[in-house]
Amino acid sequence: MSSERSFFRKLLGVFRHPRSTFEAITEKDLTRGFAVVLLVAIVGAMASAQYVSRMDLSSLPWTGQLPGADASSLRGSLGIVFGVITGIRTVTGWLIPALIIYVIAKLSTGGGGFRRLLAQTGFASAPALIQHVLRLIDAYAMQYSLGGDLLQTGTLTAGLSQRIMNQALNSLNLFSLVTIGLTMVAASVTFRSSKKKMALIVFVSYVVFMTLRALIFV
């Protein structure tokens, strides 16, 4: 009977009854799980692009090297770039941690299926959809301009330890923590293992993922 649940019931169920909902999510739901991730990526990209469109780029030193460049078209181009980056980060932030979790859990438990885990972690990313919807609303509702210096984060010149710390700090928000918590539940269902063991595996997997992201700047 659990297999008869609709897409929206499963999407809401990860918040209301996470364990029973993840029990109902099978590898056949992979397309639906990816649809959730894709929706998160699209909304997140729109929010990032809108934030860039509200930036004052005159303070950036390299704008002086673009004679005749129109500020609005420059913001539009940068908005597209940052939107694409947000989309890529969203998809890789779903796929790579799931792969790491699967490899570690498979070695330690011997069970579980990767397609099902992907489907479940896709639905587990639902909190990020709420986050990006709020970001999008804020980006359109804000009554002020953002400083262009927000684009100068120093990421490329920071040391590895600093980049790892930045990745960790970016993950310390309510929505990402809820997503990680839901991922723990999903993994314990997929691999039929204890929550404590899966919590450790998921924690290690995200540490590895954040380290990889810091190394390759994604």
Number of C-alpha atoms within 10 A of each C-alpha: 5 12 13 9 14 9 15 9 12 26 21 14 18 23 15 12 11 20 17 16 23 28 16 18 26 18 16 12 21 20 14 20 27 21 15 23 27 18 17 26 24 19 23 29 26 23 25 25 24 23 22 27 24 20 21 17 22 13 12 14 9 9 14 11 8 9 7 8 11 10 15 14 11 16 20 16 15 16 23 19 16 22 24 19 16 23 23 16 17 21 16 16 18 18 16 18 23 25 16 18 25 26 15 16 23 15 10 13 12 12 14 18 14 17 17 22 28 27 26 33 29 28 31 29 27 24 20 24 20 15 17 22 16 14 19 20 12 14 20 13 9 11 9 9 13 15 15 15 14 13 13 9 9 10 14 11 9 13 13 14 12 13 21 21 15 16 19 16 10 11 15 11 11 12 18 18 14 17 20 21 16 24 27 25 27 30 29 25 24 22 19 13 17 13 15 12 16 23 18 11 22 26 17 16 22 20 16 17 22 23 19 14 18 23 14 7 12 14
